[in-house]
């Protein structure tokens, strides 16, 4: 179960290509991307082995169990792409009603995130690994066959399939974060290859001006929280050319940053009081040399000073900024810098905290939507989470887009998230 065979080319028009714009993939490109995404998922999940006992892992408060994740990814793709879900009014409430049953009996109760919460996912009794792999394979095969028979490459026609691809690609980062938390690694060492180092690259000056934030293109795929586009004005700003590095963050640590409350916000101090931290998550001192080490999946390595610092909370990023006399960029500044890319704005190594709370864009309620699983969870994050930008080295490059948004709780440090700063 390491991969899937593509459908013959005769099902599609045109030949194979390397499509550079993942948000405008036509049918054949989308089919290839879905296969690639599933292969990546299974490659990361290979760390848990073939027997069920390998998939039973210690409970993590900031992750989903691996067996549930495999079943959920299959269920999610099936719900969006195969079950012809219609919204019907019942007792004055609009409810999604699938026209077809799931390919696996019980899948709706087990894997619908609207029905089973994060805690229950660790308690539910699921089928064995082989059954869920078979379910995942069957769903993907059916999705590919459905794609082959689509009438056109229109955005509305392809939206469910693009949405399924985006979801599985994003879940790969969560699987990687779980392995990192468990000090485990997938069988393929290339998947955990460290990101490109970013030694201090200086700062960039942006004159600001009128800017359209969010997805404003007339075609292509966008997530609901990227809509509608927001005309805005951004004052001139100075921003780091690259994320803050381990070396830069270590200066804060060595200066007693975790022992001096004056650098921390009230919420940050409250968080720090509940932790036994003197450095970011996964950092530790070598017992003999006292050199700083970092747990990188299943290996303890000497801390690379030039890598982007990662696995830091919003509170830690804010404290470093206060110590350094800098600030986090707001969402519009980050997006303008990434879109305009003047002078070499370097990103894609880690997700990046911003100074902006995660909120819907103005007019969000008026956006035509394709409601489905995950949308209510997205909306539940509005006002409670912080907006995060950028892309992560463990995820597929398809996820790298300057308009993409992510929401994380301020105390989140399991994700591969770091930060860059702006001048005050």
Secondary structure, 3 states (H helix, E strand, C coil): CCCCCCCCHHHCCCCCCCCCCHHHCCHHHHHHHHHHHHHHHHHHHHHHCCCHHHHCCCCCCCCCCHHHHHHHHHHHHHHHHCCCCEEEEECCEEEEECCCCCCCCCHHHHHCCCCCCHHHHCCCCCCCHHHHHHHHHHHHHHHHHHHHCCCCCCHHHHHHHHHHHHHHHHHHHHHHHHHHHCCCCCCCHHHHCCCCCCCCCCEEEECCEEEEECCCCCCCCCCHHHCCCEEEEECCEEEECCCCEHHHHHHHHHCCCCCCHHHCCHHHHHHHHCCCCCCCCCEEECCCCCCEEEEECCEEEECCCCCECCCCCHHHHHHHHHHHCEEECCHHHHHHHHHHCCCCCCCCCCEEEEEEECCCCCCHHHCCCCCCCCHHHHHHHCCCCEEEEECCCCCCHHHCCCCCCEEECCCCCCCCEECCEEEC
